[in-house]
Amino acid sequence: MQLAQFLDFEAIRPNLVAPNKRALLQQLAQLASQRLGIEPTAIVASVAERERLASTGFGNGVAIPHGKIGGLAQIYCLAARLAEPINYKAVDGQPVDLVFFLLSPPDAGAEHLKALAAISRVIRHAPTLEKLRGARSRDAFVAVLMGVDERDAA
């Protein structure tokens, strides 16, 4: 699965300001709500439920908060680079500055895992993370991510 299949490039935020994890999740849920027409409280509840199981801060300054949302027709993701890193209680204890917010229909088990794997390919590649951190515009951020799809397709 390629990022372009589920990432909302128009919703990318290359300089998002969030003082803490809770505010970040609420802002991302609000943005996803506007794009999807789904109640933001339902999105926050699903993602917060997943966070209670274990932090989705996967290390290297990256978090992938995710949840299953009833009424969602297909997998949806938005991405953000935070203006300032925040404490996210990540597995490596490092603050988070790159976020991939992934939402899936309740019955999209295998597709949800494929989307997580596609995001994982991004976050395991240190040069890509460096380029994302240097991207100051949505277009620059998108160009880096499209480069990942091209690299993976080759």
C-alpha positions as CSV (number, residue, x, y, z in Angstrom):
1,M,0.0,0.0,0.0
2,Q,1.3,3.5,-0.9
3,L,0.9,6.6,1.2
4,A,-0.9,8.3,-1.7
5,Q,-3.8,5.8,-1.3
6,F,-4.8,7.1,2.1
7,L,-2.9,10.2,3.1
8,D,-4.9,13.5,2.7
9,F,-2.2,15.8,1.2
10,E,-4.5,18.8,1.5
11,A,-4.7,18.3,5.3
12,I,-1.0,18.2,6.0
13,R,0.1,20.8,8.5
14,P,3.9,21.5,8.3
15,N,4.0,23.9,11.3
16,L,1.2,22.8,13.8
17,V,1.3,24.4,17.2
18,A,0.1,22.1,20.0
19,P,1.2,22.6,23.7
20,N,0.7,18.9,24.7
21,K,-0.5,15.5,23.5
22,R,-4.1,16.0,24.5
23,A,-4.4,19.3,22.6
24,L,-2.6,17.8,19.6
25,L,-5.1,14.9,19.4
26,Q,-8.0,17.3,19.7
27,Q,-6.7,19.5,16.9
28,L,-6.0,16.6,14.6
29,A,-9.5,15.1,15.4
30,Q,-11.1,18.5,14.6
31,L,-9.2,18.7,11.3
32,A,-10.1,15.2,10.3
33,S,-13.7,15.9,11.3
34,Q,-13.9,18.8,8.9
35,R,-12.5,16.7,6.1
36,L,-14.6,13.6,6.8
37,G,-17.8,15.0,8.2
38,I,-17.5,12.8,11.3
39,E,-18.0,14.1,14.8
40,P,-14.7,15.1,16.4
41,T,-15.6,13.6,19.8
42,A,-16.0,10.2,18.2
43,I,-12.5,10.5,16.6
44,V,-10.9,11.7,19.9
45,A,-12.6,8.9,21.8
46,S,-11.3,6.2,19.5
47,V,-7.8,7.5,19.3
48,A,-7.7,8.1,23.1
49,E,-8.9,4.5,23.7
50,R,-6.0,3.2,21.6
51,E,-3.6,5.5,23.5
52,R,-4.7,4.0,26.8
53,L,-3.5,0.6,25.6
54,A,0.0,1.9,24.9
55,S,1.6,5.1,23.5
56,T,1.6,5.4,19.8
57,G,4.8,7.5,20.1
58,F,7.0,5.0,18.2
59,G,10.4,6.7,18.7
60,N,12.7,9.0,16.8
61,G,10.3,11.9,17.4
62,V,7.4,10.2,15.5
63,A,3.9,9.3,16.7
64,I,1.1,7.4,14.8
65,P,-2.1,8.0,16.8
66,H,-4.7,5.7,15.3
67,G,-8.2,4.5,15.8
68,K,-11.2,2.7,14.2
69,I,-14.1,5.0,13.4
70,G,-17.7,3.8,12.7
71,G,-19.2,5.4,9.6
72,L,-15.8,5.9,7.9
73,A,-15.8,4.5,4.3
74,Q,-12.0,4.1,3.8
75,I,-8.7,4.5,5.6
76,Y,-7.8,8.1,6.1
77,C,-4.6,9.8,7.3
78,L,-3.3,13.3,7.9
79,A,0.2,14.3,8.8
80,A,1.7,17.2,10.7
81,R,5.1,18.5,11.7
82,L,4.9,20.3,15.1
83,A,6.4,23.8,15.4
84,E,7.8,22.6,18.8
85,P,8.3,19.0,19.9
86,I,6.0,17.8,22.7
87,N,6.1,15.2,25.4
88,Y,4.1,12.3,24.0
89,K,5.2,9.5,26.4
90,A,6.9,7.8,23.4
91,V,8.5,4.4,23.8
92,D,12.0,5.9,23.7
93,G,11.1,8.9,26.0
94,Q,11.9,11.4,23.2
95,P,9.6,14.3,22.4
96,V,7.5,14.0,19.3
97,D,7.5,16.5,16.3
98,L,6.1,14.3,13.4
99,V,2.6,12.9,13.6
100,F,0.7,10.6,11.3
101,F,-3.0,10.5,12.4
102,L,-4.5,7.3,11.0
103,L,-8.3,6.5,11.0
104,S,-9.8,3.3,9.7
105,P,-13.2,1.7,9.3
106,P,-13.9,-0.9,12.1
107,D,-13.7,-3.8,9.6
108,A,-10.5,-2.7,7.8
109,G,-8.2,-4.9,9.9
110,A,-5.7,-6.0,7.1
111,E,-5.9,-2.6,5.3
112,H,-5.3,-0.8,8.6
113,L,-2.1,-2.9,9.1
114,K,-1.0,-2.2,5.6
115,A,-1.4,1.5,6.1
116,L,0.6,1.3,9.4
117,A,3.3,-0.6,7.5
118,A,3.4,2.1,4.8
119,I,3.8,4.8,7.5
120,S,6.4,2.6,9.2
121,R,8.5,2.6,6.0
122,V,8.6,6.4,6.3
123,I,9.6,6.6,10.0
124,R,12.3,3.9,9.7
125,H,14.2,5.9,7.1
126,A,16.3,8.5,8.9
127,P,17.0,10.7,5.8
128,T,13.3,10.9,5.1
129,L,12.6,12.0,8.7
130,E,15.3,14.7,8.3
131,K,13.7,16.0,5.1
132,L,10.3,16.1,6.7
133,R,11.6,18.0,9.6
134,G,13.2,20.5,7.2
135,A,10.0,20.9,5.1
136,R,8.6,24.4,5.8
137,S,5.6,24.2,3.4
138,R,2.9,21.7,2.7
139,D,4.2,21.3,-0.8
140,A,7.7,20.5,0.5
141,F,6.3,18.0,3.0
142,V,4.2,16.4,0.2
143,A,7.2,16.2,-2.1
144,V,9.2,14.3,0.6
145,L,6.3,11.8,1.1
146,M,5.8,11.3,-2.6
147,G,9.5,10.5,-2.9
148,V,8.9,7.7,-0.3
149,D,6.2,6.2,-2.5
150,E,8.4,6.4,-5.6
151,R,11.3,4.9,-3.7
152,D,9.1,2.0,-2.4
153,A,7.6,1.4,-5.9
154,A,11.1,1.1,-7.5
